Amino acid sequence: MTDLAQDAEPAEDSDDEALLDAQVQLLIQESCQAHNRTRPSSRSSEYMNLVDVIKKCDLVALQELCENPEIFSQVDSRGWYPLHWAAVQPVVEVLELVLYASCRLTLEETTVEGETFLTSAVNAGLVDNVKMLLKHGASPDTTNSRNESPLLLAVRSGSRKMVFAVLSGGARVGQVCLKKWTAMHEAAMTGYAHIMELLLSNGGKVTDTDQHGVTPLGIAAEYSHAEVLEVLIKNGADVNAQAPNGDSVLYDATGSGNPDCVNILLEHGANPNMHNLSFQLPIHKAAYEGHYLALRMLIPLTTRRALRLAGQSPVHSAADGGHAHCLELLLQSGYDVNALLAPHVSENYGDMRRSPLYFAVSNGDRTCTELLLNSGAQPDLDPLSCLLVAVRSGRYEIVKLLLAAKADVNCYFTAVTDTVFPTALLYCLKDEVMMRLLLNQGLDAEKCFCCSHDDSWDDYVEYSHDQEEKATFCDFVSLSWLVNLAGRVVSILVEYVGQVSLCSKLVKILENQKEWPQIQEMISNPRPLSHLCRVVIRRHQGCHGIMSLKAPNRIKDYLLFKENDLYGKVICRENKDKSQDIRKII
């Protein structure tokens, strides 16, 4: 041990010294155990016979075996001494006999799993055995391999008698276990108010913090134990205590959603307007977790100033959590459906999202998306359009909702790729259903045939020189991983334009595609006059303008390319199949 102490580096602080002391003590203890421990041979029946007698609680036979104390120093493959077996038997006289016979052992021997005689008895719930072991000198502070003290295990059992027995044996209420967890924290987590009162009367401190800086009051709030909260508050716990990350006790309580806990804290002065380091208020937590009752309590108490400083609305939180009922409550209470994240919050997201609608769309939440849009949410408030997010994710239903709410189908997101043609097309080149859904709703297909490769093209489509630095469609589909899609995509696009000419670069790409004969026939021959009129009307009226026209539905359907609505056809087919299945069941 002297050599070990000399070789060890000087500790930089008291924590390192304590750790070194603990390691030295562990080495000593293991050395003693190795010296005392004798494993029975696989053919020896003495140990097994002794264990069998202990399990049967046969006092007479056990008295006879006590005359051979060497057997009591043997262990099995799990590291169990006979005394471990005796500690978990319901007859205390058995334990007493084995204790006297195990005179060669210390009372701190452990199993392979790290359980001492005392922790084994506590786990078995045998109060009399615990008292017996403590009476004979077992340490109430020796922890198992998980660094759990006998007192902590006793608290976990929920037995007041067990806790009292361990405390009477000298256990320290403030003993720090794994992760700086104390018996006070354990009682707060398990919710045993009567045990919490016992701990407090024996020196427990309401100010103890675990490794995350959370007090027992915060643990009780997190696990929804209202009765424990009241006990701790009555004994001086700070209802406005905050962990190092800024989470308040009220924030933890709203996360659990127990309205009783929230009400108790508010009645005792908890401040609902303290935000954490992530600028989250208790109202945000309640909205995100979907705790309607807690949210209803916090709405009138949360100030606009606190929300302004936080930089986010609870509407964002409810939309992110996907809780439509909380969204409705907030909107009915006057919260702005188009509230935007402050820059210091928005910049934490890689996509720079800002609106509540973006959260719902990015989560693929159709219900919340529809609710927000029906409440007046604007679909084009974010740098990356909500429509582009939905298109990229293949969310047809949400795309239709956004288009119905007049989302800009021809929007651009230049932060990734600056193109001449609308960005939405980039995200659906392999999805004909989505592509036609967008084209039917006004995606500008003519922009795909706008380039400067041929001089003659400038006469047909307005093309400014400031667009020369942008990526054209023909340049984009010439990429090696996209060139195989060019034929199919162009064959679809030409259906939505008038008479067009293809640039030489695009022609060269298409000549090797199987769709080229069809494309060549369409662009070489005059298009029907009805189709050309349709293209012009769509260009001037827009899809929403067409919907409001006082014209027969048949004409409107033609103008909106209903014959190309693949998604609508798929839905109709699915509904038809479902109806047939229902008829079969009936």
C-alpha positions in Angstrom: 0.0 0.0 0.0 2.9 2.3 0.7 4.3 1.8 -2.8 0.9 2.5 -4.3 0.7 5.8 -2.4 4.1 6.8 -3.6 3.4 6.0 -7.2 0.2 7.8 -7.3 0.2 11.4 -8.8 -0.6 14.2 -6.4 -4.3 15.0 -6.4 -5.2 18.4 -7.9 -8.3 18.9 -5.7 -10.3 17.3 -2.9 -12.4 15.3 -5.4 -9.4 13.6 -6.8 -8.1 12.8 -3.3 -11.5 11.3 -2.3 -11.5 9.2 -5.5 -8.0 7.9 -4.7 -8.9 7.1 -1.2 -11.9 5.2 -2.4 -9.8 3.2 -4.9 -7.3 2.3 -2.2 -10.1 1.2 0.1 -11.5 -0.9 -2.7 -8.1 -2.6 -3.3 -7.8 -3.4 0.4 -11.3 -4.8 0.6 -10.8 -7.0 -2.5 -7.5 -8.2 -1.1 -9.2 -9.2 2.2 -12.0 -10.9 0.3 -9.6 -12.8 -1.9 -7.8 -13.9 1.3 -10.9 -15.1 3.1 -12.8 -16.5 0.1 -12.6 -20.2 -0.5 -14.5 -21.6 -3.4 -16.0 -25.1 -3.0 -14.9 -27.7 -5.5 -17.5 -28.9 -8.0 -17.6 -32.3 -6.3 -17.9 -31.0 -2.7 -21.4 -31.3 -1.2 -20.7 -29.6 2.1 -21.4 -26.1 0.8 -24.5 -27.1 -1.2 -25.8 -29.0 1.9 -25.3 -26.0 4.1 -27.2 -23.7 1.6 -30.0 -26.2 1.4 -30.3 -26.3 5.2 -30.3 -22.5 5.3 -33.0 -22.3 2.7 -35.2 -24.8 4.6 -34.6 -22.7 7.8 -33.8 -26.0 9.6 -32.3 -24.7 12.9 -31.4 -28.1 14.3 -29.4 -29.2 11.3 -27.9 -25.7 11.0 -26.8 -25.9 14.7 -24.9 -29.1 13.9 -23.2 -27.6 10.8 -22.1 -24.6 12.8 -19.5 -26.9 14.4 -17.6 -26.7 11.2 -16.9 -23.0 10.6 -14.7 -23.5 7.5 -17.8 -24.3 5.4 -19.1 -20.8 6.1 -16.1 -19.2 4.4 -16.9 -20.9 1.0 -18.6 -19.1 -1.9 -20.4 -20.3 -5.0 -19.8 -19.2 -8.6 -21.9 -16.0 -7.9 -19.8 -15.0 -4.9 -22.6 -15.9 -2.4 -21.4 -16.8 1.1 -23.8 -18.9 3.3 -24.3 -15.6 5.1 -25.8 -14.0 2.0 -28.3 -16.9 1.8 -29.1 -16.5 5.5 -29.6 -12.7 5.0 -32.4 -13.3 2.6 -34.3 -15.9 4.7 -37.4 -14.8 6.6 -36.3 -16.5 9.9 -34.0 -14.2 11.8 -32.7 -17.0 14.0 -31.1 -18.6 10.9 -29.2 -15.4 10.2 -28.1 -15.2 13.8 -26.7 -18.7 13.8 -24.9 -18.2 10.5 -23.5 -14.9 11.7 -21.8 -16.5 14.7 -20.5 -19.3 12.5 -19.1 -16.8 9.9 -16.6 -15.4 12.4 -13.8 -15.5 9.8 -15.6 -13.0 7.5 -16.0 -9.3 7.7 -19.6 -8.1 7.3 -18.7 -6.2 4.1 -18.1 -9.2 1.8 -19.8 -8.8 -1.6 -21.2 -11.1 -4.3 -20.0 -11.0 -7.9 -22.9 -8.5 -8.4 -21.5 -6.4 -5.6 -24.2 -7.0 -3.0 -23.2 -7.0 0.7 -25.0 -9.0 3.4 -26.9 -5.8 4.4 -27.9 -4.7 0.9 -29.1 -8.3 0.3 -31.3 -8.2 3.4 -32.7 -4.7 2.4 -33.5 -5.9 -1.1 -35.3 -8.9 0.4 -37.4 -6.5 2.5 -36.5 -8.3 5.8 -36.4 -5.6 8.5 -35.4 -7.9 11.4 -32.5 -9.3 9.4 -31.4 -5.7 8.7 -31.5 -4.9 12.4 -29.5 -8.0 13.2 -26.8 -7.2 10.7 -26.5 -3.6 11.9 -26.4 -4.8 15.5 -23.4 -7.1 14.7 -21.5 -4.3 13.0 -22.5 -4.2 9.4 -21.8 -0.7 7.9 -24.9 1.2 6.9 -22.8 3.2 4.4 -21.2 0.5 2.3 -22.7 0.6 -1.2 -23.2 -2.1 -3.7 -21.5 -2.3 -7.1 -24.1 0.3 -8.4 -23.0 2.6 -5.7 -26.4 2.3 -4.0 -26.4 2.7 -0.2 -28.6 0.5 2.1 -30.6 3.6 2.9 -31.3 4.4 -0.7 -32.4 0.8 -1.3 -34.6 1.0 1.8 -36.2 4.2 0.5 -36.8 2.5 -2.8 -38.6 -0.3 -1.1 -41.2 2.1 0.3 -41.1 0.6 3.8 -41.0 3.1 6.5 -39.9 0.4 9.0 -37.0 -0.5 6.8 -35.9 3.1 6.4 -36.2 3.7 10.1 -34.1 0.6 10.9 -31.3 1.6 8.6 -31.3 5.2 10.0 -31.3 3.8 13.5 -28.2 1.8 12.5 -26.3 5.1 11.7 -27.0 5.6 8.1 -26.3 9.2 6.8 -29.2 10.7 5.0 -26.9 12.9 2.9 -24.7 10.1 1.7 -24.0 10.7 -2.0 -24.5 7.7 -4.3 -24.1 7.3 -8.0 -24.6 10.5 -10.0 -24.7 12.5 -6.7 -28.1 10.9 -6.0 -29.1 10.9 -2.4 -31.9 9.2 -0.4 -33.8 12.4 -0.5 -33.8 12.3 -4.3 -34.9 8.7 -4.3 -37.8 9.5 -1.9 -38.8 12.4 -4.2 -38.7 10.1 -7.3 -40.6 7.3 -5.7 -43.2 9.6 -4.2 -43.2 8.3 -0.6 -44.2 11.4 1.4 -44.1 9.6 4.8 -40.5 8.4 4.0 -39.6 12.0 3.0 -40.8 13.3 6.3 -38.7 10.6 8.1 -35.6 11.6 6.1 -36.1 15.3 6.8 -36.5 14.6 10.6 -33.2 12.8 10.5 -31.1 15.5 8.8 -32.2 15.4 5.2 -31.6 18.7 3.3 -34.0 20.1 0.8 -31.0 21.9 -0.9 -29.2 18.7 -1.9 -28.5 18.6 -5.7 -27.8 15.7 -8.0 -25.1 15.7 -10.8 -27.5 17.8 -12.9 -28.0 20.3 -10.2 -31.6 19.3 -9.5 -33.0 19.4 -6.0 -35.4 16.9 -4.5 -38.2 19.4 -5.1 -37.3 19.3 -8.8 -37.3 15.5 -8.9 -40.7 15.4 -7.1 -42.1 17.9 -9.7 -40.7 15.9 -12.6 -42.3 12.7 -11.4 -45.6 14.3 -10.5 -45.6 13.7 -6.7 -47.8 16.5 -5.3 -47.8 15.2 -1.7 -44.0 15.1 -1.7 -43.9 18.6 -3.1 -46.0 19.9 -0.2 -43.8 18.2 2.3 -40.6 19.7 0.8 -42.1 23.2 0.4 -43.3 23.1 4.1 -39.7 22.3 5.0 -38.3 25.3 3.2 -37.6 24.1 -0.4 -37.2 26.9 -2.9 -40.0 26.8 -5.4 -38.0 29.0 -7.8 -34.8 26.9 -7.7 -33.2 26.4 -11.1 -30.8 23.7 -12.3 -27.6 24.8 -14.1 -29.4 24.5 -17.4 -32.0 27.0 -16.2 -34.8 24.5 -15.8 -37.0 25.7 -12.9 -39.1 23.4 -10.7 -42.2 24.7 -12.3 -40.7 23.9 -15.7 -40.2 20.3 -14.5 -43.7 20.1 -13.2 -45.3 21.3 -16.5 -43.2 18.6 -18.2 -44.9 15.9 -16.1 -48.3 17.5 -16.8 -49.8 17.0 -13.3 -52.0 20.0 -12.8 -52.0 19.5 -9.0 -48.2 19.9 -8.9 -48.4 23.0 -11.1 -51.1 24.5 -8.9 -49.2 23.8 -5.7 -46.1 25.5 -7.0 -48.0 28.5 -8.3 -49.8 28.9 -5.0 -46.5 29.0 -3.2 -45.0 31.6 -5.5 -43.4 29.8 -8.3 -42.5 32.2 -11.2 -44.0 31.1 -14.5 -41.9 33.7 -16.4 -38.4 32.3 -15.8 -36.9 30.8 -18.9 -34.1 28.3 -19.1 -30.9 28.5 -21.1 -32.8 27.4 -24.2 -35.2 30.3 -23.7 -38.0 27.9 -22.9 -40.7 28.9 -20.4 -43.0 26.5 -18.5 -45.8 27.4 -20.9 -43.6 26.2 -23.8 -43.0 22.9 -22.1 -46.7 22.4 -21.3 -47.6 23.1 -25.0 -44.9 20.9 -26.4 -45.8 17.9 -24.2 -49.5 18.4 -24.8 -50.5 19.0 -21.2 -53.8 20.8 -21.7 -54.7 21.5 -18.1 -51.3 22.8 -17.1 -51.3 25.0 -20.3 -54.7 26.4 -19.4 -53.3 27.4 -16.0 -50.2 29.0 -17.4 -51.8 31.1 -20.2 -53.1 33.9 -18.0 -50.0 34.0 -15.9 -47.3 34.1 -18.6 -46.5 37.7 -19.6 -46.0 39.0 -23.1 -42.7 40.4 -22.0 -41.4 37.0 -20.9 -42.5 35.5 -24.3 -40.8 38.4 -26.2 -37.6 37.8 -24.3 -37.9 34.0 -24.9 -38.1 34.7 -28.6 -40.7 32.0 -29.3 -44.4 31.5 -28.9 -46.1 28.5 -27.3 -47.8 28.1 -30.6 -44.5 27.0 -32.0 -44.2 24.4 -29.1 -47.6 23.0 -29.6 -47.1 22.7 -33.4 -43.7 21.0 -32.8 -45.2 18.6 -30.3 -48.1 17.9 -32.6 -50.9 18.7 -30.1 -53.9 20.1 -31.9 -56.0 20.5 -28.8 -53.3 22.7 -27.3 -53.0 24.7 -30.5 -56.7 25.4 -30.5 -56.5 26.6 -26.9 -53.7 28.9 -27.6 -55.3 30.4 -30.7 -58.6 30.8 -28.9 -56.7 32.7 -26.2 -55.4 35.2 -28.7 -51.9 33.9 -29.6 -50.7 34.8 -33.1 -50.9 31.9 -35.5 -48.1 33.7 -37.6 -45.8 34.4 -34.7 -42.1 34.2 -35.8 -39.1 32.8 -33.9 -36.6 35.5 -32.9 -33.3 35.3 -34.7 -31.4 34.0 -31.7 -33.8 31.0 -31.6 -34.2 30.5 -35.3 -30.5 30.3 -35.9 -30.3 27.2 -33.7 -32.1 25.4 -36.5 -30.1 24.5 -39.6 -33.1 25.3 -41.9 -33.7 28.8 -40.2 -37.3 28.0 -39.6 -39.5 30.7 -38.2 -43.2 30.0 -38.3 -45.4 27.5 -36.3 -46.6 26.2 -39.6 -43.1 25.1 -40.5 -42.9 22.9 -37.5 -46.1 21.1 -38.3 -45.2 20.6 -42.0 -41.6 19.4 -41.2 -43.1 16.9 -38.8 -45.5 15.6 -41.4 -48.4 16.5 -39.2 -51.5 16.9 -41.4 -53.9 17.7 -38.6 -51.9 20.6 -37.1 -51.0 21.9 -40.6 -54.7 22.0 -41.5 -55.7 23.6 -38.2 -53.0 26.3 -38.6 -53.9 27.1 -42.2 -57.6 27.3 -41.3 -56.7 29.7 -38.5 -55.0 32.0 -41.0 -51.4 30.8 -41.1 -49.4 32.2 -44.0 -47.5 29.5 -45.9 -44.6 31.6 -47.2 -43.1 33.2 -44.0 -39.9 31.0 -43.8 -36.7 31.2 -45.8 -37.2 27.7 -46.9 -40.9 27.5 -48.0 -43.2 25.1 -46.2 -44.3 23.9 -49.6 -40.7 22.9 -50.5 -40.4 21.0 -47.2 -43.6 19.1 -47.9 -42.7 18.3 -51.5 -39.2 17.1 -50.5 -40.8 14.8 -47.9 -43.4 13.5 -50.4 -46.4 14.6 -48.2 -49.1 14.9 -50.9 -51.9 15.7 -48.5 -49.9 18.5 -46.9 -48.9 19.8 -50.3 -52.5 20.0 -51.3 -53.4 21.9 -48.1 -50.6 24.4 -48.7 -51.5 24.9 -52.3 -55.1 25.5 -51.4 -53.9 28.1 -48.9 -52.2 29.9 -51.9 -48.6 28.8 -51.1 -46.3 30.0 -53.9 -45.7 27.0 -56.1 -43.0 28.9 -58.0 -40.9 29.8 -55.0 -37.1 29.6 -54.9 -34.6 28.6 -52.3 -31.4 30.0 -53.5 -29.3 29.1 -50.4 -28.8 25.6 -51.9 -29.2 26.0 -55.6 -30.0 29.1 -57.5 -32.0 28.0 -60.6 -33.9 29.7 -63.4 -36.8 27.2 -62.9 -38.8 26.9 -59.6 -37.0 25.0 -56.8 -40.0 22.6 -56.2 -39.2 20.8 -59.4 -35.8 19.8 -57.9 -37.5 17.8 -55.2 -39.9 15.8 -57.4 -38.0 14.8 -60.5 -38.4 11.1 -59.6 -42.0 11.5 -58.4 -44.5 12.0 -61.3 -47.5 12.1 -59.0 -46.0 15.0 -57.1 -44.7 16.7 -60.2 -48.1 16.7 -61.9 -49.8 17.9 -58.6 -47.5 20.9 -58.7 -47.8 21.5 -62.4 -51.6 21.3 -62.2 -51.5 24.0 -59.6 -49.4 26.4 -61.6 -45.8 25.4 -61.5 -44.2 27.4 -64.3 -43.0 24.8 -66.7 -41.9 27.3 -69.3 -39.0 28.3 -67.1 -37.5 24.9 -67.7 -37.0 25.8 -71.4 -35.5 29.1 -70.7 -31.7 29.3 -71.4 -29.1 31.1 -73.5 -27.6 28.3 -75.4 -29.4 29.3 -78.6 -29.8 33.0 -79.7 -33.2 32.3 -81.2 -34.6 31.4 -77.7 -34.3 35.0 -76.5 -37.0 36.0 -79.0 -39.5 33.6 -77.4 -39.1 33.8 -73.7 -38.0 36.8 -71.7 -34.5 36.0 -70.5 -32.4 38.6 -68.7 -28.7 38.7 -68.4 -28.8 38.5 -64.7 -30.1 35.0 -65.1 -27.0 33.8 -66.9 -25.3 32.9 -63.6 -28.3 30.8 -62.5 -28.6 27.1 -63.2 -30.8 26.3 -66.2 -32.9 23.2 -66.5 -30.9 21.8 -69.4 -27.7 22.3 -67.4 -29.2 20.6 -64.4 -30.5 17.5 -66.1 -27.2 17.1 -67.9 -25.6 15.9 -64.6 -24.6 12.3 -64.7 -27.0 11.1 -62.0 -30.0 12.9 -63.5 -29.5 12.6 -67.2 -31.5 9.3 -67.3 -34.5 11.2 -66.0 -34.5 13.9 -68.6 -36.7 12.2 -71.2 -39.5 11.3 -68.8 -39.5 14.8 -67.1 -39.4 16.7 -70.3 -42.2 14.6 -71.8 -44.3 15.7 -68.8 -43.3 19.3 -68.9 -44.2 19.9 -72.5 -47.8 18.9 -71.8 -48.0 22.1 -69.7 -46.6 24.6 -72.2 -47.5 26.1 -75.5 -45.4 25.9 -78.6 -41.8 25.6 -77.5 -38.4 25.1 -79.0 -35.7 23.0 -77.3 -32.1 24.3 -77.0 -29.4 22.3 -78.7 -28.0 21.1 -75.4 -31.3 19.7 -74.3 -31.9 18.1 -77.7 -28.5 16.4 -77.5 -29.5 14.9 -74.1 -32.9 13.8 -75.2 -31.9 12.2 -78.5 -30.7 9.2 -76.5 -33.8 8.9 -74.4 -36.7 6.5 -75.3 -39.2 9.4 -74.9 -37.5 11.4 -77.6 -39.9 10.4 -80.5 -42.9 11.4 -78.4 -41.3 14.7 -77.4 -40.2 15.5 -80.9 -43.7 14.9 -82.3 -45.2 17.3 -79.7 -42.8 20.1 -80.3 -42.7 19.7 -84.1 -46.5 19.8 -84.7 -48.8 22.6 -83.9 -50.5 22.3 -80.6 -54.3 22.3 -80.4 -55.8 25.7 -80.1 -57.8 24.7 -77.0 -54.5 23.8 -75.3 -52.8 27.0 -76.3 -55.8 29.0 -74.9 -55.6 27.0 -71.7 -51.9 27.9 -71.3 -52.5 31.6 -71.9 -55.5 31.7 -69.5 -53.6 29.9 -66.8 -50.7 32.4 -67.2 -53.0 35.4 -66.8 -55.5 34.1 -64.3 -53.5 31.7 -62.1 -55.0 28.6 -60.7 -56.8 30.4 -57.8 -58.3 32.9 -60.3 -59.6 30.0 -62.4 -61.3 28.4 -59.4 -63.2 31.6 -58.8 -64.4 32.0 -62.5 -68.1 31.7 -63.1 -67.7 28.9 -65.6 -68.9 25.3 -65.9 -66.9 22.8 -63.8 -66.0 21.0 -67.0 -64.2 24.0 -68.3 -62.5 24.6 -65.0 -61.3 21.0 -64.9 -59.8 21.4 -68.4 -58.0 24.6 -67.5 -56.6 23.0 -64.3 -55.4 19.8 -66.1 -57.7 17.6 -64.1 -57.1 14.8 -66.7 -53.5 14.7 -65.4 -54.3 14.6 -61.7 -52.6 11.3 -60.9 -52.9 11.8 -57.1 -56.7 12.4 -57.3 -57.0 9.2 -59.4 -55.0 7.2 -56.8 -57.2 8.5 -54.0 -60.4 7.7 -55.9 -59.1 4.2 -56.6 -58.2 3.7 -52.9 -61.6 4.9 -51.7 -63.3 2.7 -54.2 -61.3 -0.3 -53.0 -62.2 0.5 -49.4 -65.9 0.8 -50.3 -65.8 -2.6 -52.0 -64.1 -4.2 -48.9 -66.7 -2.7 -46.6 -69.5 -4.1 -48.8 -67.8 -7.6 -48.7 -67.7 -7.4 -44.9 -71.3 -6.3 -44.6 
